[in-house]
Amino acid sequence: MKPTKLIFLPGAGGNRAFWMPVSNLLNHSSIREFIEWPGIGGVEEDSSIKNINDLADSVTIKIDQPTAVIAQSMGGVVGLLSILKRPELVTHLVLVVTSGGIPVDDIRSEDWRPEYIEANPSYPDWFTNYTGNLTDKLMGINIPVLLIWGDSDPISPVSIGEKLDGIFPNSHLEVITGGDHGLANTLSKNVAPLIQKHLNKD
C-alpha cells in the first residue's frame, strides 16, 4: 500500500520546519503534515496533553488515511507510540537518530537531557522523563522501516540504529558519513533520496 499522507515529526526541540528541506526534495504526491509540540518552541500549550502518551494520541488522530510516519530523535518515540495505536493505516516508517523507545543504557552516548532542561526550564518534561521500553511491541511492526543514522552523532550513535535494526522484522539501516544529530536537516540532499526510495517500497 502506498501512503497518501506523510507525517513529519520533529525532535524534542519541536521545530516544525526541521523536515522542510527533505520534504521539498521528495517527489511524492501526498498530503504533508508537519507536527509541532504544544508548549515547546513558542507553540501554545495544550492543557489536555499531560504526558507523552497524550502527545502520541494527538498524532494518532492525524493518521486518518494510508500514512508514512517520518520522525527525528524523540519524535521517533512519539511516532512509534502513535503507530501502535493505529497500525492498520501506517504504510511506512522512517526513523532518524532515535532511541526508538528501547533501553540504550548499554550503549555509550551523550546525555542531551541536562542541557535541554537547563536551556528550556519551562518546557514540558514528556521527553526528558520518558523511560518506557517498547522492544516487544516493535517486534510486531511489520511495515517497511528505514533507519537513518550518522557516523558522527554522539547523542545517538550508530550502535543504537544497529540495535533497532535487529528488533524490527522488516527494517534497513543507512549510515551517512559525517552525519550528526541534525543530519536530516543539514544533509537533506543525502537523506531525501533514501526516503524517496523507501516510500516506493510495497
VOPAGU-2260 file (C-alpha; in pm, 1 decimal, decimal comma):
REM VOPAGU-2260
SITE   aa  ch    i         X         Y         Z
SITE  MET   A    0       0,0       0,0       0,0
SITE  LYS   A    1     130,0     344,3     -93,5
SITE  PRO   A    2      96,9     634,1     150,5
SITE  THR   A    3    -130,3     924,5      64,0
SITE  LYS   A    4     -12,5    1127,5     361,9
SITE  LEU   A    5     332,9    1195,9     507,6
SITE  ILE   A    6     353,3    1295,8     873,9
SITE  PHE   A    7     681,8    1457,2     979,3
SITE  LEU   A    8     770,1    1457,2    1349,3
SITE  PRO   A    9    1048,7    1680,2    1489,1
SITE  GLY   A   10    1275,1    1603,4    1781,3
SITE  ALA   A   11    1245,4    1741,6    2134,2
SITE  GLY   A   12    1304,7    2096,1    2007,7
SITE  GLY   A   13     970,6    2083,8    1829,3
SITE  ASN   A   14    1081,4    2274,8    1518,9
SITE  ARG   A   15     813,3    2202,1    1256,3
SITE  ALA   A   16    1043,3    2345,4     986,3
SITE  PHE   A   17    1311,9    2085,2    1060,9
SITE  TRP   A   18    1184,0    1847,0     791,5
SITE  MET   A   19    1103,6    2111,2     527,1
SITE  PRO   A   20    1429,7    2070,4     330,3
SITE  VAL   A   21    1373,7    1694,4     297,0
SITE  SER   A   22    1006,6    1739,2     211,1
SITE  ASN   A   23    1091,4    1989,0     -61,5
SITE  LEU   A   24    1320,3    1730,9    -223,1
SITE  LEU   A   25    1067,8    1446,7    -219,1
SITE  ASN   A   26     883,3    1374,5    -542,9
SITE  HIS   A   27     573,0    1227,1    -386,1
SITE  SER   A   28     208,7    1311,4    -448,6
SITE  SER   A   29      87,0    1314,7     -90,6
SITE  ILE   A   30     -52,1    1537,2     179,6
SITE  ARG   A   31     230,6    1668,4     400,1
SITE  GLU   A   32     172,9    1735,5     768,4
SITE  PHE   A   33     444,6    1888,3     985,1
SITE  ILE   A   34     387,4    1835,2    1356,4
SITE  GLU   A   35     489,2    2073,9    1632,8
SITE  TRP   A   36     480,5    2010,8    2005,5
SITE  PRO   A   37     249,2    2217,8    2229,9
SITE  GLY   A   38     431,1    2424,2    2489,1
SITE  ILE   A   39     765,2    2393,4    2308,3
SITE  GLY   A   40     942,0    2643,7    2084,1
SITE  GLY   A   41     679,6    2914,7    2125,2
SITE  VAL   A   42     384,8    2688,4    2040,0
SITE  GLU   A   43      75,8    2740,4    2254,7
SITE  GLU   A   44      30,0    2490,3    2536,9
SITE  ASP   A   45    -245,8    2229,5    2527,1
SITE  SER   A   46    -385,5    2150,1    2872,2
SITE  SER   A   47    -521,3    1814,8    2750,3
SITE  ILE   A   48    -168,0    1683,3    2689,6
SITE  LYS   A   49     -10,3    1575,1    3016,9
SITE  ASN   A   50     238,4    1308,5    2905,8
SITE  ILE   A   51     399,2    1150,5    2602,5
SITE  ASN   A   52     108,4     910,7    2551,3
SITE  ASP   A   53    -132,2    1205,0    2526,5
SITE  LEU   A   54     107,4    1356,8    2274,3
SITE  ALA   A   55     101,8    1033,3    2076,0
SITE  ASP   A   56    -278,2    1036,3    2082,9
SITE  SER   A   57    -274,0    1382,2    1924,2
SITE  VAL   A   58     -62,8    1242,9    1638,5
SITE  THR   A   59    -268,8     924,1    1604,8
SITE  ILE   A   60    -576,5    1133,9    1525,3
SITE  LYS   A   61    -394,1    1265,1    1218,9
SITE  ILE   A   62    -335,1     911,2    1087,3
SITE  ASP   A   63    -665,8     910,2     902,9
SITE  GLN   A   64    -558,3     755,7     569,4
SITE  PRO   A   65    -264,7     546,7     443,1
SITE  THR   A   66      23,2     728,0     611,4
SITE  ALA   A   67     400,7     721,8     626,1
SITE  VAL   A   68     549,8     845,7     953,5
SITE  ILE   A   69     888,2    1019,4     930,0
SITE  ALA   A   70    1042,9    1103,0    1266,1
SITE  GLN   A   71    1352,1    1261,3    1418,1
SITE  SER   A   72    1507,2    1168,8    1756,4
SITE  MET   A   73    1245,5    1180,6    2037,5
SITE  GLY   A   74     981,8    1233,2    1771,3
SITE  GLY   A   75    1054,2     872,2    1684,0
SITE  VAL   A   76     924,0     757,6    2021,9
SITE  VAL   A   77     604,8     960,6    1973,0
SITE  GLY   A   78     573,4     820,9    1621,2
SITE  LEU   A   79     605,6     462,7    1738,7
SITE  LEU   A   80     351,3     510,2    2016,2
SITE  SER   A   81     115,8     658,2    1754,6
SITE  ILE   A   82     167,6     373,0    1509,4
SITE  LEU   A   83      94,6     115,4    1778,7
SITE  LYS   A   84    -243,8     281,7    1828,9
SITE  ARG   A   85    -340,0     275,1    1459,8
SITE  PRO   A   86    -118,4      20,5    1278,0
SITE  GLU   A   87    -368,1     -58,9    1003,9
SITE  LEU   A   88    -323,7     283,0     838,6
SITE  VAL   A   89      55,1     318,8     860,0
SITE  THR   A   90     231,6     203,5     544,0
SITE  HIS   A   91     595,1     306,7     600,5
SITE  LEU   A   92     813,5     429,6     885,2
SITE  VAL   A   93    1133,1     635,0     877,1
SITE  LEU   A   94    1327,3     676,1    1199,8
SITE  VAL   A   95    1627,1     908,4    1219,5
SITE  VAL   A   96    1873,9     907,4    1512,4
SITE  THR   A   97    1616,3     797,6    1770,8
SITE  SER   A   98    1622,2     569,6    2072,7
SITE  GLY   A   99    1302,8     417,0    1938,4
SITE  GLY   A  100    1175,8     369,5    2291,4
SITE  ILE   A  101    1417,0      86,9    2367,8
SITE  PRO   A  102    1672,7      68,9    2652,0
SITE  VAL   A  103    2007,3     210,2    2541,3
SITE  ASP   A  104    2187,1     224,0    2876,8
SITE  ASP   A  105    2429,4     -37,5    2747,7
SITE  ILE   A  106    2538,0     197,8    2468,4
SITE  ARG   A  107    2779,4     480,3    2534,7
SITE  SER   A  108    2613,4     803,2    2424,4
SITE  GLU   A  109    2599,0    1167,4    2521,9
SITE  ASP   A  110    2309,0    1256,6    2753,1
SITE  TRP   A  111    2128,2    1551,4    2594,7
SITE  ARG   A  112    1873,1    1592,6    2873,1
SITE  PRO   A  113    2059,8    1810,9    3129,5
SITE  GLU   A  114    2149,8    2076,0    2872,0
SITE  TYR   A  115    1798,6    2065,7    2724,6
SITE  ILE   A  116    1637,5    2114,6    3067,1
SITE  GLU   A  117    1875,0    2397,6    3159,4
SITE  ALA   A  118    1813,5    2579,0    2831,8
SITE  ASN   A  119    1436,2    2526,5    2837,4
SITE  PRO   A  120    1317,0    2518,7    3201,1
SITE  SER   A  121     955,7    2596,4    3108,5
SITE  TYR   A  122     921,5    2312,8    2855,8
SITE  PRO   A  123     707,6    2007,3    2940,3
SITE  ASP   A  124     905,1    1708,4    3069,1
SITE  TRP   A  125     746,5    1446,1    2838,0
SITE  PHE   A  126    1071,9    1374,4    2657,3
SITE  THR   A  127    1323,5    1410,5    2937,9
SITE  ASN   A  128    1127,4    1182,5    3173,0
SITE  TYR   A  129    1042,8     908,4    2924,3
SITE  THR   A  130    1156,7     564,6    3047,7
SITE  GLY   A  131     934,4     324,5    2853,7
SITE  ASN   A  132    1050,6       6,0    2685,5
SITE  LEU   A  133     880,9     -68,4    2352,2
SITE  THR   A  134    1109,7    -354,5    2248,2
SITE  ASP   A  135     847,7    -632,0    2246,3
SITE  LYS   A  136     593,6    -413,3    2065,7
SITE  LEU   A  137     842,7    -307,3    1797,6
SITE  MET   A  138     886,4    -671,2    1702,6
SITE  GLY   A  139     524,5    -667,0    1586,2
SITE  ILE   A  140     564,7    -371,2    1348,6
SITE  ASN   A  141     586,8    -542,7    1009,2
SITE  ILE   A  142     575,4    -242,9     774,8
SITE  PRO   A  143     894,7    -135,5     592,5
SITE  VAL   A  144    1115,3      60,3     833,9
SITE  LEU   A  145    1403,7     280,6     721,4
SITE  LEU   A  146    1662,0     367,7     987,6
SITE  ILE   A  147    1892,6     661,6     911,2
SITE  TRP   A  148    2195,0     735,3    1128,0
SITE  GLY   A  149    2510,5     942,0    1103,3
SITE  ASP   A  150    2855,3     817,4    1199,9
SITE  SER   A  151    2935,4    1142,6    1383,9
SITE  ASP   A  152    2642,8    1161,4    1625,9
SITE  PRO   A  153    2743,6    1145,0    1994,3
SITE  ILE   A  154    2380,3    1159,2    2111,8
SITE  SER   A  155    2253,8     862,8    1910,4
SITE  PRO   A  156    2549,2     656,6    1784,9
SITE  VAL   A  157    2515,1     405,7    1504,0
SITE  SER   A  158    2505,2     119,5    1753,8
SITE  ILE   A  159    2153,7     231,8    1854,2
SITE  GLY   A  160    2044,6     209,9    1491,8
SITE  GLU   A  161    2200,5    -134,4    1469,1
SITE  LYS   A  162    2013,3    -243,5    1781,1
SITE  LEU   A  163    1682,6    -124,9    1634,6
SITE  ASP   A  164    1764,8    -293,5    1304,4
SITE  GLY   A  165    1787,3    -620,1    1494,7
SITE  ILE   A  166    1444,1    -568,0    1652,2
SITE  PHE   A  167    1220,2    -462,6    1362,1
SITE  PRO   A  168    1132,5    -759,0    1137,6
SITE  ASN   A  169    1139,5    -551,9     815,5
SITE  SER   A  170    1399,0    -276,3     854,0
SITE  HIS   A  171    1701,6    -138,6     673,1
SITE  LEU   A  172    1977,4      76,6     824,8
SITE  GLU   A  173    2153,4     350,9     629,4
SITE  VAL   A  174    2457,3     526,7     778,1
SITE  ILE   A  175    2555,4     868,2     642,4
SITE  THR   A  176    2922,5     962,4     661,9
SITE  GLY   A  177    2978,2    1278,6     862,4
SITE  GLY   A  178    2616,1    1292,0     978,8
SITE  ASP   A  179    2547,8    1426,0    1326,9
SITE  HIS   A  180    2222,4    1451,4    1525,2
SITE  GLY   A  181    2078,9    1712,9    1288,8
SITE  LEU   A  182    2164,8    1530,4     967,0
SITE  ALA   A  183    1803,9    1508,1     844,2
SITE  ASN   A  184    1808,5    1886,3     815,4
SITE  THR   A  185    2169,7    1970,2     737,3
SITE  LEU   A  186    2226,7    1677,7     498,8
SITE  SER   A  187    1880,5    1676,8     342,7
SITE  LYS   A  188    2026,2    1609,2      -3,7
SITE  ASN   A  189    2164,0    1280,5     129,4
SITE  VAL   A  190    1858,5    1190,9     333,2
SITE  ALA   A  191    1578,6    1269,4      86,5
SITE  PRO   A  192    1679,8    1010,3    -180,0
SITE  LEU   A  193    1685,3     738,9      85,7
SITE  ILE   A  194    1334,9     828,7     196,9
SITE  GLN   A  195    1215,3     861,5    -162,0
SITE  LYS   A  196    1331,1     507,4    -239,0
SITE  HIS   A  197    1181,5     376,8      83,9
SITE  LEU   A  198     837,4     524,6      17,5
SITE  ASN   A  199     826,1     344,6    -316,8
SITE  LYS   A  200     850,1       6,3    -142,8
SITE  ASP   A  201     539,4    -209,1    -122,4
